[in-house]
Amino acid sequence: MGLGGFHMHVRTGLVTPYLSDEYMDIVRCCVEKAKKEDMLAWLYDEDRWPSGFAGGLVTENPEYRSRFLVFSSQDYAEIYAHRAEDGSRFIASYDVMLDDEGFLSSYMRIEKDAEAEGDKWYAYLAVATPWSRYNNQTYVDTLNKKAIEKFIEITHERYKQAVGEDFGGAVPAIFTDEPQFTRKDTF
């Protein structure tokens, strides 16, 4: 096998539905072309970046959407009450005391409706909301084992069905593009 090769990398504006039969036909054609030209055909495991949401196919299931903690001096109760169906919810309230230099001197968990002696802070569990960047879905919860297993099933197994006989040959690997747990939206 020659040292030259190319990456099959999806970009914004893809017209062919990601991982569809038509898409996989194009991948097979590229792999065949690589073999004829004595080149390598590197696969890419995502519809854009970062890897993990499979073009929104994984995060159609709300259980697999990214989650994050919102810790704020602003009470978002109304916002998160409307989003309870996606798993977003209030966690706790805190009375936060700072010293004269603005450093934390103490804190205490308090009831949601209690007054704070210092500054009152709120903690919420937030679930990502759909965004056009993710094909009107969300990014994946990379810390959820079942979500990542679903991602592998949808992407890597799909590639294996289409061109698996060339794995280790014309198809040396599947490139994964910087999965992350900090990428988030706010509301």
Secondary structure, DSSP 8 states (H G I E B T S, - for coil): --S-EEEE---TT--S-TTSHHHHHHHHHHHHHHHHTT-EEEEE-SSSSSTTSGGGTSTTSGGGB-EEEEEESS--HHHHHTTGGGT-EEEEEEEEEE-TTS-EEEEEEE-TTS--SSEEEEEEEEE---BGGGTTB--B-TT-HHHHHHHHHHTHHHHHHHHGGGBTTTB--EE-----S------
